[in-house]
Amino acid sequence: MKNKSIGMFCALFGFTLIVQSVHMLEHIVQVYQYAIGVDPAHGLIGQFDLESVHFFYDFLFTLGFWLILQRLPEEAKDSSKFLYNLLVFGVVVQSYHMVEHIIKYYQYIQTGMQGTPGFLGNHINLILFHFTLNLIGTVILWVIYIGLKFHRTCSAESKSFSMDKQEMTPPAQM
């Protein structure tokens, strides 16, 4: 039972990392296109640069971030207060990012137009703003994954789910 709970936590963490890394790749390409003058810059799969798609990806990332924070094993919380606080900061940043996408999606529903400004879009460059928010969340999640040694704990080769030679207790029920 203990290993199953940790396995579920690892699956959640892995799924969140994969989904967000793919999403981040889209933003990297979009920023590159913007930098070289492609107008409009839509990323790799331009026809899917839609409010609903970004809303869906950010919802998955926000949900994953919150669940990781909620189910983080106590040993991981205690092993590094800095990394735990960094995770909390990442959740706050990503939650604000989700609020931006809720506003953008509401504006889309009201107007039927793609590329709505959200809360700050009339004041700052949206491509760079959303790239920065995604970059912060992605980097923080990878730093947590590596810094708290989940890359070892969650690996298939791991015979015992351990962290610094202490057995991890299972995260809160999933």
ZIJO-V688956 format. One record per backbone hydrogen bond with DSSP energy under -1.0 kcal/mol. CO is the residue of the C=O (numbers start at 1). NH is the residue of the N-H. E is the energy in kcal/mol with one decimal. If there is no record, write none. Layout:
co = (CO | CO)
nh = (NH | NH)
e = (E | E)
//
This chain:
co = (1 | 2 | 3 | 4 | 5 | 6 | 7 | 8 | 9 | 10 | 11 | 12 | 13 | 14 | 15 | 16 | 17 | 18 | 19 | 20 | 21 | 22 | 23 | 24 | 25 | 26 | 27 | 28 | 29 | 30 | 31 | 32 | 33 | 45 | 46 | 48 | 50 | 51 | 52 | 53 | 54 | 55 | 56 | 57 | 58 | 59 | 60 | 61 | 62 | 63 | 64 | 65 | 66 | 67 | 73 | 74 | 75 | 80 | 81 | 82 | 83 | 84 | 85 | 86 | 87 | 88 | 89 | 90 | 91 | 92 | 93 | 94 | 95 | 96 | 97 | 98 | 99 | 100 | 101 | 102 | 103 | 104 | 105 | 106 | 107 | 108 | 117 | 120 | 120 | 125 | 126 | 127 | 128 | 129 | 130 | 131 | 132 | 133 | 134 | 135 | 136 | 137 | 138 | 139 | 140 | 141 | 142 | 143 | 144 | 145 | 145 | 146 | 149 | 150 | 160 | 161 | 163 | 166)
nh = (5 | 6 | 7 | 8 | 9 | 10 | 11 | 12 | 13 | 14 | 15 | 16 | 17 | 18 | 19 | 20 | 21 | 22 | 23 | 24 | 25 | 26 | 27 | 28 | 29 | 30 | 31 | 32 | 33 | 34 | 35 | 36 | 38 | 48 | 49 | 50 | 54 | 55 | 56 | 57 | 58 | 59 | 60 | 61 | 62 | 63 | 64 | 65 | 66 | 67 | 68 | 69 | 70 | 71 | 77 | 78 | 79 | 84 | 85 | 86 | 87 | 88 | 89 | 90 | 91 | 92 | 93 | 94 | 95 | 96 | 97 | 98 | 99 | 100 | 101 | 102 | 103 | 104 | 105 | 106 | 107 | 108 | 109 | 110 | 111 | 112 | 121 | 123 | 124 | 129 | 130 | 131 | 132 | 133 | 134 | 135 | 136 | 137 | 138 | 139 | 140 | 141 | 142 | 143 | 144 | 145 | 146 | 147 | 148 | 150 | 151 | 149 | 153 | 154 | 162 | 168 | 166 | 163)
e = (-2.2 | -1.9 | -2.6 | -2.3 | -2.1 | -2.8 | -2.3 | -2.5 | -2.8 | -3.0 | -2.8 | -2.5 | -2.5 | -2.5 | -2.7 | -2.4 | -2.3 | -2.3 | -2.1 | -2.8 | -1.9 | -1.6 | -1.6 | -2.4 | -2.3 | -2.3 | -2.4 | -2.3 | -2.8 | -2.4 | -2.6 | -2.0 | -2.9 | -2.4 | -1.9 | -2.2 | -2.4 | -2.6 | -2.2 | -2.6 | -2.7 | -2.3 | -2.5 | -2.5 | -2.7 | -2.8 | -2.7 | -2.7 | -2.6 | -2.7 | -2.6 | -2.3 | -2.7 | -2.5 | -1.9 | -2.6 | -1.6 | -2.2 | -2.8 | -2.3 | -2.2 | -2.2 | -2.5 | -2.5 | -2.2 | -2.1 | -2.7 | -2.8 | -2.2 | -2.2 | -2.3 | -2.3 | -2.0 | -2.3 | -1.9 | -2.3 | -2.4 | -2.6 | -2.4 | -2.3 | -2.6 | -2.2 | -2.5 | -2.2 | -2.4 | -3.5 | -1.6 | -2.4 | -1.5 | -2.3 | -2.7 | -1.8 | -2.3 | -2.4 | -2.4 | -2.7 | -2.5 | -2.1 | -2.7 | -2.8 | -2.4 | -2.2 | -2.2 | -2.8 | -2.5 | -2.4 | -2.5 | -3.4 | -2.4 | -1.7 | -1.3 | -1.4 | -2.5 | -2.9 | -1.3 | -1.4 | -1.8 | -2.5)
//
